[in-house]
Amino acid sequence: MPITAALVKQLRERTGAGMMDCKRALTEVDGDLERAAEFLRKAGQAKADRKAARVAAQGLVLLREDADRSRCVVLEINCETDFVAKDENFMRFAESLADLVLSREPADVEELLAMEVEGESVEALRRQLVAKIGENISVRRFELVSSSDVLGAYSHHGRIGTLVEMQGGSVDLARDLAMQVAAMSPRYVGWDDIPEAELAKEREILAVQAEKEGKPPHIVSKMVEGRLRKQFDAVTLSSQAFVKDPDKRVRDLLAQSGASVLRFLRYEVGEGIERREVDFVKEVREQASAK
């Protein structure tokens, strides 16, 4: 049967695939709309498989809180480029995953991908989106925190998501500290959380550096402890200067409120993912030959 523009449009609206892909699919199955949709789904899975090895280090970090703020989700989903991270289809998929984690509480990413939504698994929907957008998409990680204490969350333009759990204090203070975690990237809540082995290693390094400066032994000891304090104060939440009022330390705010931080969580898009240098000419050739 003839492949009309109206038929191509109908298939595009149904599948979200590109115009030429829709026309090719309809041609392959002699204009049968159902078979064309199935053809595109199969082709999409093949494309998803080919793209799976490509590095996805851009993307979004999303937060979701329930109405009473007793539960909060932090989720990271990755794509290959910042352009796709702003794509409406990608953003809707990411938001639906955060909502799904909050409502159905999967244990891990594997369980999340296996969950069914309107008769299809999340993994199948991910593959369809890969085929539609043309980039590898990876659901990297999430954490669902449930607490009877105080939770404060902060999102920075979808690039950084943070969560602070406190005992005592207010939601406003918890949110301020979540903002602090986003801005200052602490590694520990307090000095008691720093491993002794790490402190010993840094003391040794700082001692060698001080001795090379020709300082006498009694001065070296004081220099090491002073530098150690400065170094770890910078990465310890309670010791950091408060970003909204640098004259105060976080520990002072906590003391004034009778509060203590139990833990914090910080996700940043692509952290720890090794990005590869891209040869764009080579990549275009590879993509052209794969079609």
Order of alpha helices (4+ residues) and beta strands (2+ residues): alpha-alpha-alpha-beta-beta-alpha-alpha-alpha-beta-beta-alpha-beta-beta-beta-alpha-alpha-alpha-beta-beta-alpha-beta-alpha
